[in-house]
Amino acid sequence: MTVATPNPPTKADEDPEGDGQGANLTILGHLQELRTRLMICGASLTVAMIASFSVAGAVIGGFLLLLIGASKVSHLAKRWAFILVLLAAAAGAAYSYTLVPGFWNAALTTETIKLLKRPAEAKIENFDLVFTDPLEFWSTFFQVSLLIGLTLTMPVIVYQILGFVTPGLTRKEKKWTYFVVGFASLAFVGGCAFAYYVEMPPALNFLLKPPGDLATPLISVRKYIGFATKLMLVTGLVFQTPLFVMAFAKVGIVNSRKLLSWWRFAILGAFVISAIVTPSIDPITQTLVALPMVVLYFVGIVMAKFVENTPIIPRV
């Protein structure tokens, strides 16, 4: 007679979802996973910022990152390799920007600054930006690069956030990961475009044209670009409102019926938040920021309806 011996547990048995994410990790394991995901987000953001300096830097950084991701080396070796990639990409960007003409030294940041000037140029004749400090232009340059980097790496950032919380999701809900990544990325880009095409023209018309022609605007590049980039960043984050509402419903904090009953507080809160985060004090800009927030709140209620039946934290 033969005695059947139980098979050793496999990784699929330990992880019921079969995705290898390690649903039974210890606290230290979760912290190590969080550190790895933060490193991926940081490296991607840095490479994207370098990509905004020149095409050559982007090609060098992206190619080396692909090689590192495909290599089978230790985490410590990959960590140092990431640092070397960033240095190589930065060196390639600097070299191409100063010595190589044409396409390879095309700077997306410079073209973005020119684009941000156009709404003001349409309102004020002979509008130009000035700087009064040797570092003012370059600090503004890196500020615009950061906005470009966030826009380009938004899919990576959202995917890493979802990858960190996927052990709390069901198999069916994990299939929505790519949809959420795409929606969040497009929503952020849509928010930036909404700020540029809808919010900035009336705001600048109000801010740059005082009644009676009592003054002529002489604006520094830091303050103007800071106003434009903050407005675009805030609006891009405002367009993430449906995802935040859906996340609260998924955690089990709220449900669609309760959210709908709070519509008056949502409208009031939208105007309060817009008054706090909007980089100007004029009521036109604040209203243009608050209105999309209200509309997106109701979009979030519809999205919450799809996930509220399976909350991560069961309702009592």
MOLIN-V394807 format. One record per residue. RES is the residue in three letters. PSI is psi in radians with two decimals (* if undefined). OMEGA is omega in radians with two decimals (* if undefined). NEAR is the number of other ideal C-beta (glycine too) atoms within 10 Angstrom. Layout:
<<RES/PSI/OMEGA/NEAR> <RES/PSI/OMEGA/NEAR>>
This chain:
<<MET/2.32/3.11/2> <THR/2.44/3.14/4> <VAL/2.16/-3.14/4> <ALA/2.20/3.10/5> <THR/2.42/-3.13/6> <PRO/2.46/3.10/5> <ASN/2.52/3.10/7> <PRO/2.57/-3.13/6> <PRO/2.41/3.11/8> <THR/3.01/3.13/9> <LYS/-0.54/3.11/9> <ALA/-0.57/3.11/11> <ASP/-0.62/3.14/10> <GLU/-0.55/-3.14/12> <ASP/1.70/-3.04/16> <PRO/-0.39/-3.13/11> <GLU/-0.26/3.10/14> <GLY/0.39/-3.11/12> <ASP/-0.01/3.10/15> <GLY/0.22/-3.10/10> <GLN/-0.25/3.11/16> <GLY/1.22/-3.11/14> <ALA/-0.35/-3.10/13> <ASN/0.50/3.12/9> <LEU/2.64/3.03/14> <THR/3.05/3.11/9> <ILE/-0.73/3.11/7> <LEU/-0.68/3.10/8> <GLY/-0.71/3.10/11> <HIS/-0.67/3.12/13> <LEU/-0.68/3.10/11> <GLN/-0.70/3.08/13> <GLU/-0.73/3.12/17> <LEU/-0.72/3.12/12> <ARG/-0.74/3.14/12> <THR/-0.76/-3.12/16> <ARG/-0.64/3.08/17> <LEU/-0.66/3.09/13> <MET/-0.70/3.12/15> <ILE/-0.76/3.11/19> <CYS/-0.76/-3.14/17> <GLY/-0.76/3.13/14> <ALA/-0.72/3.13/22> <SER/-0.73/3.12/21> <LEU/-0.72/-3.13/18> <THR/-0.77/3.11/19> <VAL/-0.66/3.11/25> <ALA/-0.67/3.08/23> <MET/-0.73/3.10/27> <ILE/-0.62/3.11/26> <ALA/-0.53/3.12/25> <SER/-0.26/3.09/26> <PHE/-0.77/-3.12/26> <SER/2.72/3.12/26> <VAL/-0.64/-3.11/21> <ALA/-0.76/3.10/23> <GLY/-0.66/3.13/28> <ALA/-0.75/-3.13/24> <VAL/-0.79/-3.14/16> <ILE/-0.86/-3.11/23> <GLY/-0.79/-3.13/26> <GLY/-0.72/3.14/17> <PHE/-0.77/-3.13/12> <LEU/-0.62/3.09/19> <LEU/-0.67/3.09/19> <LEU/-0.70/3.11/10> <LEU/-0.72/-3.14/11> <ILE/-0.77/-3.13/16> <GLY/-0.56/-3.11/10> <ALA/-0.23/-3.09/7> <SER/2.67/3.12/10> <LYS/1.34/3.12/6> <VAL/3.01/-3.10/10> <SER/2.82/3.12/8> <HIS/-0.63/3.13/10> <LEU/-0.73/3.11/8> <ALA/-0.70/3.11/12> <LYS/-0.61/3.14/18> <ARG/-0.81/3.11/14> <TRP/-0.57/3.11/11> <ALA/-0.66/3.09/18> <PHE/-0.76/3.14/19> <ILE/-0.76/3.13/12> <LEU/-0.61/3.09/11> <VAL/-0.80/-3.13/23> <LEU/-0.71/3.11/20> <LEU/-0.72/3.14/11> <ALA/-0.72/3.13/16> <ALA/-0.70/3.11/27> <ALA/-0.72/3.12/18> <ALA/-0.71/3.10/14> <GLY/-0.67/3.11/23> <ALA/-0.77/-3.13/26> <ALA/-0.73/-3.13/16> <TYR/-0.84/-3.10/16> <SER/-0.60/-3.09/24> <TYR/-0.54/-3.05/18> <THR/-0.52/-2.97/9> <LEU/-0.39/-3.04/9> <VAL/2.03/-3.12/14> <PRO/2.93/2.99/7> <GLY/-2.53/-2.98/8> <PHE/-0.68/-2.98/10> <TRP/-0.33/3.09/18> <ASN/0.34/3.10/19> <ALA/2.17/-3.08/15> <ALA/1.95/3.14/18> <LEU/-0.58/-3.13/18> <THR/-0.77/3.14/22> <THR/-0.76/3.13/14> <GLU/-0.56/3.11/11> <THR/-0.69/3.09/20> <ILE/-0.73/3.09/21> <LYS/-0.68/3.13/10> <LEU/-0.67/-3.13/12> <LEU/-0.41/3.14/21> <LYS/-0.41/-2.98/17> <ARG/-0.73/3.11/13> <PRO/-0.66/3.11/21> <ALA/-0.65/3.11/22> <GLU/-0.51/3.11/13> <ALA/-0.36/-3.11/13> <LYS/-0.60/-3.06/18> <ILE/2.21/3.11/16> <GLU/2.39/-3.13/6> <ASN/0.63/3.12/5> <PHE/2.37/3.10/17> <ASP/2.72/3.13/12> <LEU/2.59/-3.12/18> <VAL/2.82/2.98/12> <PHE/2.48/-3.04/15> <THR/0.13/-3.13/8> <ASP/2.42/-3.11/11> <PRO/-0.53/-3.11/7> <LEU/-0.08/-3.00/9> <GLU/-0.77/-3.11/15> <PHE/-0.76/-3.05/16> <TRP/-0.55/3.03/11> <SER/-0.65/3.06/14> <THR/-0.67/3.11/22> <PHE/-0.81/3.14/19> <PHE/-0.51/3.08/13> <GLN/-0.74/3.09/17> <VAL/-0.66/3.11/22> <SER/-0.63/3.12/20> <LEU/-0.73/3.10/17> <LEU/-0.73/3.10/22> <ILE/-0.73/3.14/18> <GLY/-0.73/3.10/21> <LEU/-0.70/-3.14/18> <THR/-0.76/-3.10/19> <LEU/-0.58/-3.07/20> <THR/0.12/3.13/24> <MET/-0.72/3.08/22> <PRO/-0.69/-3.14/17> <VAL/-0.77/-3.11/19> <ILE/-0.82/-3.13/21> <VAL/-0.71/3.14/22> <TYR/-0.70/3.12/20> <GLN/-0.64/3.08/20> <ILE/-0.80/3.13/16> <LEU/-0.63/3.11/17> <GLY/-0.51/3.14/18> <PHE/-0.52/-3.09/16> <VAL/0.01/-3.09/13> <THR/-0.47/3.07/17> <PRO/-0.38/3.12/19> <GLY/0.05/-3.12/13> <LEU/2.69/3.07/20> <THR/2.91/-3.13/12> <ARG/-0.69/-3.14/11> <LYS/-0.69/-3.11/8> <GLU/-0.49/3.11/16> <LYS/-0.41/3.10/16> <LYS/-0.32/3.12/10> <TRP/-0.02/-3.05/15> <THR/-0.84/-3.10/15> <TYR/-0.58/3.08/12> <PHE/-0.77/-3.14/9> <VAL/-0.73/3.11/18> <VAL/-0.82/3.13/20> <GLY/-0.73/-3.14/12> <PHE/-0.79/-3.12/19> <ALA/-0.71/-3.13/21> <SER/-0.83/3.13/19> <LEU/-0.61/3.12/13> <ALA/-0.70/3.12/22> <PHE/-0.79/3.10/24> <VAL/-0.71/3.10/15> <GLY/-0.65/3.09/15> <GLY/-0.73/3.10/24> <CYS/-0.72/3.11/22> <ALA/-0.67/3.11/14> <PHE/-0.73/3.12/19> <ALA/-0.70/-3.07/26> <TYR/-0.80/-3.01/18> <TYR/-0.47/-3.04/10> <VAL/-0.78/-3.03/14> <GLU/-0.74/-3.03/27> <MET/-0.79/-3.10/25> <PRO/-0.92/3.12/15> <PRO/-0.56/3.12/16> <ALA/-0.78/3.13/24> <LEU/-0.59/3.09/25> <ASN/-0.60/3.11/15> <PHE/-0.70/-3.01/15> <LEU/-0.58/-3.03/19> <LEU/-0.05/3.14/17> <LYS/1.41/3.10/13> <PRO/2.64/-3.11/11> <PRO/2.43/3.07/5> <GLY/0.17/-3.13/6> <ASP/0.83/-3.10/7> <LEU/-0.33/-3.10/6> <ALA/2.74/3.10/9> <THR/2.25/-3.10/8> <PRO/2.25/3.02/15> <LEU/1.59/-2.91/8> <ILE/2.42/3.09/17> <SER/2.69/-3.12/16> <VAL/-0.57/-3.12/21> <ARG/-0.77/-3.09/19> <LYS/-0.67/-3.13/14> <TYR/-0.87/-3.13/21> <ILE/-0.60/3.07/23> <GLY/-0.73/3.08/16> <PHE/-0.81/-3.08/21> <ALA/-0.81/-3.09/26> <THR/-0.66/3.11/22> <LYS/-0.71/3.11/17> <LEU/-0.73/3.13/23> <MET/-0.71/3.13/23> <LEU/-0.77/3.14/21> <VAL/-0.78/-3.13/21> <THR/-0.64/3.08/27> <GLY/-0.69/3.09/22> <LEU/-0.61/3.09/16> <VAL/-0.61/3.14/23> <PHE/-0.09/3.03/25> <GLN/0.03/-3.09/19> <THR/-0.77/3.13/22> <PRO/-0.62/-3.14/21> <LEU/-0.68/3.11/18> <PHE/-0.75/3.13/13> <VAL/-0.75/3.13/23> <MET/-0.64/3.13/24> <ALA/-0.73/3.11/19> <PHE/-0.65/3.11/17> <ALA/-0.64/3.14/24> <LYS/-0.66/3.11/22> <VAL/-0.46/-3.14/14> <GLY/0.18/-3.13/16> <ILE/-0.71/-3.09/13> <VAL/3.02/2.99/17> <ASN/2.96/-3.03/18> <SER/-0.63/-3.14/19> <ARG/-0.73/3.14/11> <LYS/-0.70/3.11/13> <LEU/-0.71/-3.14/20> <LEU/-0.58/3.13/15> <SER/-0.26/-3.13/9> <TRP/0.35/-3.00/14> <TRP/-0.59/3.12/13> <ARG/-0.77/3.12/8> <PHE/-0.56/3.12/9> <ALA/-0.74/3.12/18> <ILE/-0.80/3.11/15> <LEU/-0.77/-3.14/13> <GLY/-0.61/3.13/15> <ALA/-0.74/3.13/23> <PHE/-0.59/3.08/17> <VAL/-0.80/3.14/12> <ILE/-0.72/3.13/16> <SER/-0.62/3.10/23> <ALA/-0.49/-3.12/15> <ILE/-0.78/-2.98/9> <VAL/-0.35/-3.13/16> <THR/2.29/-3.07/24> <PRO/0.15/3.07/17> <SER/2.83/-3.07/17> <ILE/0.03/-3.09/9> <ASP/2.51/-3.08/14> <PRO/-0.41/-3.12/14> <ILE/-0.88/-3.14/15> <THR/-0.74/-3.13/24> <GLN/-0.67/3.11/22> <THR/-0.70/3.14/16> <LEU/-0.43/3.05/21> <VAL/-0.64/-3.07/27> <ALA/-0.66/-3.07/22> <LEU/-0.82/3.07/16> <PRO/-0.57/3.13/22> <MET/-0.69/3.12/19> <VAL/-0.81/3.14/17> <VAL/-0.76/-3.11/13> <LEU/-0.43/3.05/22> <TYR/-0.76/3.12/21> <PHE/-0.55/3.02/15> <VAL/-0.69/3.10/17> <GLY/-0.59/3.10/23> <ILE/-0.74/3.11/24> <VAL/-0.74/3.14/13> <MET/-0.59/3.12/20> <ALA/-0.47/-3.13/23> <LYS/-0.50/-3.07/16> <PHE/-0.37/-3.03/14> <VAL/-0.11/-3.02/21> <GLU/-0.30/-3.12/21> <ASN/-0.28/3.12/8> <THR/1.18/-3.11/13> <PRO/2.61/3.08/17> <ILE/-0.74/3.08/16> <ILE/1.91/-3.09/10> <PRO/2.45/3.10/7> <ARG/2.49/3.14/8> <VAL/*/*/4>>
